[in-house]
């Protein structure tokens, strides 16, 4: 007697498309080197001083060297301020990695993000130097790309296993979460689920004129939310 056929439903996750820069090239200066081997990338990486301002990203034999300009650094620092404020308000642990080089020799990929953080996995790496060959990747990575980048950063950070990826182009903030090995765009951050996207836009708009004042408003908003939930 022939056994009944089994039917399984397979859900396919479609990766979010790479966002395109929408502003004029005032945020970064970039130099792109193509056809570069992993070994050549490591030579360049090791020759450059640790105090350099340029950030290196290597993927699929393409090396992009980025020099951040004022707009880039302004938004990068404000997003950093916003994240640290939320972490403090929510009582979360944090280990900030900044632009630490995240190299994966097995994948032959390397990245130096604008900001990277251990939050959920902070207890696993607190108090010591992170070893990316053994430790999990940062829980949250942030990139500001105001001008065009030749690196498919969604694919890059997804392949490195980063659970949550924020991208900001000076106008639009995008949140990506990792599902089945690819990023899908989300309306809410899983790290800060109680904070709507609009709150970052509000913070950035206010911080353009008064960074400390913007943080006061954020704290007041959080206190109001706490009262409502009681």
C-alpha positions as CSV (number, residue, x, y, z in Angstrom):
1,X,0.0,0.0,0.0
2,X,1.5,3.3,-1.1
3,X,2.1,5.9,1.7
4,X,0.2,9.2,1.4
5,X,2.3,12.0,0.0
6,X,3.4,14.7,2.5
7,X,2.9,18.3,1.6
8,X,5.0,21.0,3.2
9,X,4.5,24.7,2.9
10,X,7.7,26.6,2.3
11,X,7.7,30.3,3.0
12,X,10.2,32.3,1.0
13,X,11.6,35.5,2.5
14,X,12.3,38.2,-0.1
15,X,15.3,40.4,0.7
16,X,14.6,44.1,0.9
17,X,16.1,46.0,-2.1
18,X,19.3,48.1,-1.6
19,X,18.3,51.7,-1.0
20,X,19.5,54.4,-3.4
21,X,21.0,57.7,-2.3
22,X,18.6,60.5,-2.7
23,X,20.8,63.5,-2.0
24,X,23.6,65.4,-3.7
25,X,27.1,64.1,-3.0
26,X,27.9,66.1,0.1
27,X,28.0,63.4,2.8
28,X,31.1,61.3,1.9
29,X,34.0,61.1,-0.4
30,X,34.7,57.6,-1.8
31,X,37.4,55.8,-3.6
32,X,36.6,52.4,-5.1
33,X,39.2,49.7,-6.0
34,X,38.0,46.7,-8.0
35,X,39.4,43.3,-8.6
36,X,41.3,43.4,-5.3
37,X,42.2,40.1,-3.6
38,X,41.5,39.5,0.1
39,X,45.3,39.4,0.7
40,X,45.7,42.8,-0.9
41,X,42.8,44.2,1.1
42,X,44.5,43.0,4.3
43,X,47.8,44.7,3.3
44,X,46.1,48.0,2.8
45,X,44.1,47.6,6.1
46,X,47.3,46.9,8.0
47,X,49.3,49.7,6.5
48,X,46.8,52.4,7.3
49,X,47.1,53.9,10.8
50,X,44.4,53.1,13.4
51,X,43.8,56.8,13.9
52,X,42.8,57.3,10.2
53,X,39.5,59.0,9.4
54,X,38.7,56.8,6.4
55,X,36.6,53.7,6.7
56,X,37.2,50.5,4.7
57,X,34.5,48.2,3.3
58,X,35.5,45.0,1.4
59,X,33.1,42.7,-0.5
60,X,33.3,40.6,-3.6
61,X,36.8,41.8,-4.5
62,X,35.7,45.5,-4.2
63,X,37.3,47.8,-1.7
64,X,35.5,51.1,-0.9
65,X,37.4,53.7,1.1
66,X,35.1,56.3,2.6
67,X,36.0,59.6,4.0
68,X,33.1,61.0,6.0
69,X,32.3,64.7,5.6
70,X,30.4,67.1,7.9
71,X,26.8,66.0,7.1
72,X,27.8,62.3,7.5
73,X,29.4,62.8,10.9
74,X,26.7,65.1,12.1
75,X,24.0,62.5,11.6
76,X,26.2,59.6,12.7
77,X,26.8,61.3,16.0
78,X,23.2,62.2,16.5
79,X,22.0,58.7,15.9
80,X,24.7,57.5,18.4
81,X,23.3,60.0,20.9
82,X,19.7,58.8,20.3
83,X,20.7,55.1,20.8
84,X,22.6,55.8,24.0
85,X,19.7,57.8,25.3
86,X,17.2,55.0,24.6
87,X,19.5,52.4,26.2
88,X,19.8,54.5,29.3
89,X,16.0,55.1,29.5
90,X,15.2,51.5,29.0
91,X,17.9,50.3,31.4
92,X,19.6,48.1,28.8
93,X,23.3,47.1,28.8
94,X,25.5,48.2,25.9
95,X,28.9,47.7,24.5
96,X,29.7,50.2,21.8
97,X,32.0,49.0,19.0
98,X,32.2,52.2,17.0
99,X,33.8,51.6,13.6
100,X,35.7,48.5,14.7
101,X,36.8,46.4,11.8
102,X,34.6,43.4,11.3
103,X,36.5,40.9,9.2
104,X,35.4,37.5,8.1
105,X,38.2,35.6,6.4
106,X,36.0,32.7,5.6
107,X,33.6,34.9,3.7
108,X,36.3,37.3,2.6
109,X,34.3,40.3,3.7
110,X,35.2,43.2,5.9
111,X,33.4,46.2,7.2
112,X,33.9,49.3,9.3
113,X,30.4,50.5,10.1
114,X,29.6,54.0,11.4
115,X,28.4,52.5,14.7
116,X,28.0,49.0,16.0
117,X,26.5,47.8,19.4
118,X,26.2,44.8,21.5
119,X,22.9,45.1,23.5
120,X,21.1,41.8,23.7
121,X,24.5,40.0,23.6
122,X,26.4,42.5,25.7
123,X,26.7,40.0,28.6
124,X,28.7,37.6,26.3
125,X,31.3,40.2,25.4
126,X,31.4,42.6,28.3
127,X,34.8,43.5,29.8
128,X,37.0,42.0,27.1
129,X,38.0,42.4,23.5
130,X,35.6,40.9,20.9
131,X,36.9,38.1,18.7
132,X,34.7,38.1,15.6
133,X,35.9,34.6,14.7
134,X,34.2,33.2,17.8
135,X,31.8,35.8,19.2
136,X,28.5,36.7,17.6
137,X,28.3,39.8,15.5
138,X,27.0,43.1,17.0
139,X,23.3,43.2,17.6
140,X,22.8,46.5,15.9
141,X,24.8,48.2,13.1
142,X,24.3,51.7,11.8
143,X,25.4,53.1,8.5
144,X,25.0,56.7,7.2
145,X,25.2,56.7,3.4
146,X,24.2,60.1,2.0
147,X,26.1,59.6,-1.3
148,X,26.0,56.5,-3.5
149,X,28.0,53.4,-2.3
150,X,29.2,50.7,-4.6
151,X,28.9,48.1,-1.8
152,X,25.6,46.2,-1.4
153,X,25.6,46.7,2.3
154,X,22.4,44.9,3.0
155,X,23.9,41.8,1.5
156,X,27.2,42.4,3.3
157,X,25.9,42.7,6.8
158,X,23.3,40.0,6.3
159,X,26.1,37.6,5.3
160,X,28.0,38.7,8.5
161,X,24.9,37.7,10.5
162,X,24.1,41.1,12.0
163,X,20.5,40.8,13.4
164,X,19.5,44.5,13.0
165,X,20.8,47.1,10.5
166,X,19.9,50.8,10.4
167,X,20.6,52.9,7.3
168,X,20.1,56.6,7.1
169,X,20.6,58.7,3.9
170,X,20.1,62.1,5.4
171,X,16.4,62.0,4.8
172,X,15.1,58.4,5.2
173,X,15.7,56.1,8.1
174,X,15.4,52.4,7.3
175,X,15.3,49.5,9.7
176,X,16.2,46.0,8.5
177,X,15.9,42.8,10.4
178,X,17.5,39.5,9.5
179,X,15.1,36.7,8.4
180,X,16.3,33.5,6.8
181,X,19.6,35.0,6.0
182,X,18.3,38.2,4.3
183,X,17.2,41.6,5.4
184,X,13.5,42.6,5.3
185,X,12.5,46.2,6.1
186,X,10.6,46.7,9.3
187,X,8.6,49.6,10.7
188,X,9.7,49.0,14.3
189,X,13.1,48.3,15.8
190,X,13.2,44.9,17.6
191,X,15.8,46.4,19.9
192,X,13.6,49.3,20.8
193,X,10.1,48.0,20.2
194,X,8.3,50.8,22.2
195,X,9.9,53.6,20.2
196,X,8.1,54.5,16.9
197,X,10.2,55.5,13.9
198,X,8.8,59.0,14.0
199,X,10.6,59.6,17.3
200,X,14.0,59.4,15.6
201,X,12.9,61.9,13.0
202,X,11.6,64.2,15.7
203,X,14.9,63.8,17.6
204,X,17.0,64.6,14.5
205,X,15.0,67.6,13.6
206,X,15.2,69.1,17.1
207,X,18.9,68.2,17.5
208,X,19.8,70.2,14.4
209,X,19.3,73.3,16.5
210,X,19.9,72.0,20.1
211,X,21.2,68.5,20.8
212,X,20.9,68.7,24.5
213,X,17.4,70.1,24.2
214,X,16.4,67.2,21.9
215,X,17.6,64.7,24.5
216,X,15.4,66.5,27.1
217,X,12.4,66.2,24.8
218,X,13.2,62.5,24.3
219,X,13.4,61.9,28.1
220,X,10.1,63.8,28.6
221,X,8.4,61.8,25.9
222,X,9.6,58.5,27.5
223,X,8.3,59.6,30.9
224,X,4.9,60.4,29.4
225,X,4.8,56.9,27.8
226,X,5.7,55.3,31.1
227,X,2.8,57.2,32.8
228,X,0.3,56.1,30.1
229,X,1.3,52.4,30.5
230,X,0.8,52.4,34.2
